[in-house]
């Protein structure tokens, strides 16, 4: 996204939390299995038996992670505990959850080997992401970093005239400090970062950007913006004839061109370089064919007006969001750009940019027992002093999605795509 000077300084601050930029380069550098051996893989990956499932549960629990609800031993929930999450509660919807990994992530916040839960009913998805995760890990892992974090709310104000709208916009943007102070009365976890004004005739859109800590923060920014609007109505020199708390300019739950002009959620970038021999062995194709496929795929996406161009990023994000208690509707704004290039050595360089990844590790659906257990598997549960758990989760998400992009492209290049769906995407005959 284009950065203002203030935003650029914030990015530098974030990236140097661990020391100098030289140290950042070392932290993001690939770590081969020879340098640091990989943990064991998920047991019996293509075995649907109850015994195999029990073995995988025991595998998770040997890591020190209790998963009674994922294992079906947690018992029914007290409906009273669901207040704030659901109304007219009648029961729980079941979606199967699989485990992939380990995937090696060399990130600013996520640094290590992770087992990742994915919830889906699409056969082949977990197997494909598992294959991609193993491949990029053998290549030394995925480098990943969050560069920006902000969530917007965009109230709209109807003014008597264009002149009044211009005066109102100028007054509002000059009162940032006052708005920041009143927003702080509604939350102890978030803070107002910026305000922009957009005029359309006699309409004024005020776009408020907030940092929301480890929460996804949509309720937080709504309540903070409401408090700011109440102050505006009390103190503005020109009264609006009508106003709305959200006027559809924040990009909330929809793919818009704002995705690559700003950030809503977390802006995450990931990359990996897969050696030629691993591409041939793991994907049964070559880096040249993968780059040719990416070129054709990118043109196809551009020709159809796609906002962001990727293979199936939405699959990975939806499966992660479902497993980990995120707002599923935000998949619609979690667009991405995947890129494949041939290196000077003939290896495959691949990258993924997710400019709008709206995730959190506290609040919302993360309170659900299975969601908390899934976050715990990745060591991302809750909020920890001095850590940025949501940023860590975002980097893992980007790494997993990149692994999925490599895997699906490989299947299409090798002619294995339909074959995999015939084998894994249909119920076994009884």
ChimeraX attribute file (.defattr): number of C-alpha atoms within 10 A of each C-alpha:
attribute: neighborCount
match mode: 1-to-1
recipient: residues
	/A:1	12
	/A:2	10
	/A:3	13
	/A:4	9
	/A:5	9
	/A:6	9
	/A:7	14
	/A:8	14
	/A:9	12
	/A:10	16
	/A:11	16
	/A:12	13
	/A:13	13
	/A:14	15
	/A:15	19
	/A:16	15
	/A:17	12
	/A:18	13
	/A:19	10
	/A:20	11
	/A:21	13
	/A:22	9
	/A:23	14
	/A:24	17
	/A:25	12
	/A:26	11
	/A:27	18
	/A:28	20
	/A:29	18
	/A:30	23
	/A:31	22
	/A:32	15
	/A:33	15
	/A:34	9
	/A:35	9
	/A:36	10
	/A:37	10
	/A:38	18
	/A:39	14
	/A:40	9
	/A:41	16
	/A:42	17
	/A:43	16
	/A:44	13
	/A:45	16
	/A:46	9
	/A:47	10
	/A:48	9
	/A:49	10
	/A:50	9
	/A:51	11
	/A:52	15
	/A:53	17
	/A:54	12
	/A:55	15
	/A:56	19
	/A:57	19
	/A:58	17
	/A:59	16
	/A:60	17
	/A:61	14
	/A:62	10
	/A:63	9
	/A:64	11
	/A:65	17
	/A:66	16
	/A:67	21
	/A:68	15
	/A:69	17
	/A:70	18
	/A:71	14
	/A:72	10
	/A:73	9
	/A:74	12
	/A:75	8
	/A:76	10
	/A:77	13
	/A:78	7
	/A:79	12
	/A:80	8
	/A:81	11
	/A:82	14
	/A:83	10
	/A:84	9
	/A:85	12
	/A:86	11
	/A:87	8
	/A:88	7
	/A:89	11
	/A:90	8
	/A:91	9
	/A:92	8
	/A:93	5
	/A:94	9
	/A:95	13
	/A:96	12
	/A:97	18
	/A:98	21
	/A:99	23
	/A:100	24
	/A:101	22
	/A:102	20
	/A:103	31
	/A:104	32
	/A:105	33
	/A:106	28
	/A:107	25
	/A:108	24
	/A:109	23
	/A:110	26
	/A:111	19
	/A:112	16
	/A:113	18
	/A:114	20
	/A:115	22
	/A:116	23
	/A:117	24
	/A:118	26
	/A:119	22
	/A:120	21
	/A:121	15
	/A:122	14
	/A:123	16
	/A:124	18
	/A:125	24
	/A:126	24
	/A:127	19
	/A:128	21
	/A:129	28
	/A:130	26
	/A:131	22
	/A:132	28
	/A:133	31
	/A:134	20
	/A:135	24
	/A:136	30
	/A:137	25
	/A:138	21
	/A:139	20
	/A:140	25
	/A:141	31
	/A:142	33
	/A:143	28
	/A:144	31
	/A:145	30
	/A:146	26
	/A:147	21
	/A:148	23
	/A:149	24
	/A:150	26
	/A:151	26
	/A:152	29
	/A:153	30
	/A:154	27
	/A:155	23
	/A:156	24
	/A:157	25
	/A:158	20
	/A:159	22
	/A:160	15
	/A:161	12
	/A:162	16
	/A:163	12
	/A:164	19
	/A:165	25
	/A:166	20
	/A:167	14
	/A:168	22
	/A:169	20
	/A:170	12
	/A:171	15
	/A:172	19
	/A:173	15
	/A:174	12
	/A:175	12
	/A:176	17
	/A:177	13
	/A:178	13
	/A:179	23
	/A:180	20
	/A:181	13
	/A:182	18
	/A:183	24
	/A:184	15
	/A:185	11
	/A:186	19
	/A:187	14
	/A:188	11
	/A:189	13
	/A:190	20
	/A:191	22
	/A:192	24
	/A:193	17
	/A:194	18
	/A:195	20
	/A:196	14
	/A:197	17
	/A:198	16
	/A:199	15
	/A:200	11
	/A:201	13
	/A:202	16
	/A:203	22
	/A:204	25
	/A:205	25
	/A:206	27
	/A:207	22
	/A:208	25
	/A:209	23
	/A:210	27
	/A:211	23
	/A:212	23
	/A:213	21
	/A:214	24
	/A:215	24
	/A:216	25
	/A:217	25
	/A:218	18
	/A:219	13
	/A:220	23
	/A:221	27
	/A:222	18
	/A:223	17
	/A:224	24
	/A:225	29
	/A:226	19
	/A:227	17
	/A:228	22
	/A:229	23
	/A:230	11
	/A:231	14
	/A:232	20
	/A:233	13
	/A:234	10
	/A:235	10
	/A:236	14
	/A:237	13
	/A:238	15
	/A:239	18
	/A:240	21
	/A:241	9
	/A:242	11
	/A:243	18
	/A:244	14
	/A:245	16
	/A:246	20
	/A:247	17
	/A:248	15
	/A:249	17
	/A:250	23
	/A:251	23
	/A:252	20
	/A:253	16
	/A:254	17
	/A:255	18
	/A:256	17
	/A:257	11
	/A:258	18
	/A:259	23
	/A:260	20
	/A:261	12
	/A:262	19
	/A:263	26
	/A:264	26
	/A:265	30
	/A:266	27
	/A:267	27
	/A:268	26
	/A:269	23
	/A:270	28
	/A:271	26
	/A:272	27
	/A:273	21
	/A:274	24
	/A:275	21
	/A:276	19
	/A:277	15
	/A:278	19
	/A:279	22
	/A:280	14
	/A:281	11
	/A:282	16
	/A:283	24
	/A:284	15
	/A:285	21
	/A:286	21
	/A:287	26
	/A:288	16
	/A:289	15
	/A:290	24
	/A:291	20
	/A:292	15
	/A:293	16
	/A:294	21
	/A:295	15
	/A:296	12
	/A:297	16
	/A:298	19
	/A:299	13
	/A:300	13
	/A:301	16
	/A:302	13
	/A:303	9
	/A:304	8
	/A:305	10
	/A:306	14
	/A:307	18
	/A:308	22
	/A:309	21
	/A:310	23
	/A:311	21
	/A:312	18
	/A:313	25
	/A:314	17
	/A:315	19
	/A:316	25
	/A:317	24
	/A:318	22
	/A:319	23
	/A:320	27
	/A:321	26
	/A:322	21
	/A:323	28
	/A:324	30
	/A:325	24
	/A:326	24
	/A:327	19
	/A:328	16
	/A:329	13
	/A:330	22
	/A:331	23
	/A:332	17
	/A:333	25
	/A:334	25
	/A:335	26
	/A:336	26
	/A:337	18
	/A:338	23
	/A:339	20
	/A:340	24
	/A:341	19
	/A:342	18
	/A:343	15
	/A:344	7
	/A:345	8
	/A:346	15
	/A:347	19
	/A:348	23
	/A:349	17
	/A:350	22
	/A:351	23
	/A:352	25
	/A:353	24
	/A:354	29
	/A:355	29
	/A:356	29
	/A:357	29
	/A:358	30
	/A:359	23
	/A:360	32
	/A:361	30
	/A:362	22
	/A:363	17
	/A:364	18
	/A:365	24
	/A:366	24
	/A:367	19
	/A:368	18
	/A:369	17
	/A:370	22
	/A:371	24
	/A:372	23
	/A:373	24
	/A:374	27
	/A:375	22
	/A:376	18
	/A:377	22
	/A:378	18
	/A:379	16
	/A:380	25
	/A:381	23
	/A:382	19
	/A:383	16
	/A:384	10
	/A:385	6
	/A:386	6
	/A:387	11
	/A:388	18
	/A:389	25
	/A:390	27
	/A:391	30
	/A:392	25
	/A:393	25
	/A:394	28
	/A:395	31
	/A:396	34
	/A:397	24
	/A:398	31
	/A:399	33
	/A:400	29
	/A:401	30
	/A:402	31
	/A:403	32
	/A:404	27
	/A:405	25
	/A:406	29
	/A:407	26
	/A:408	21
	/A:409	25
	/A:410	26
	/A:411	19
	/A:412	15
	/A:413	21
	/A:414	16
	/A:415	13
	/A:416	16
	/A:417	17
	/A:418	12
	/A:419	11
	/A:420	17
	/A:421	14
	/A:422	13
	/A:423	12
	/A:424	16
	/A:425	15
	/A:426	12
	/A:427	9
	/A:428	7
	/A:429	4
	/A:430	3
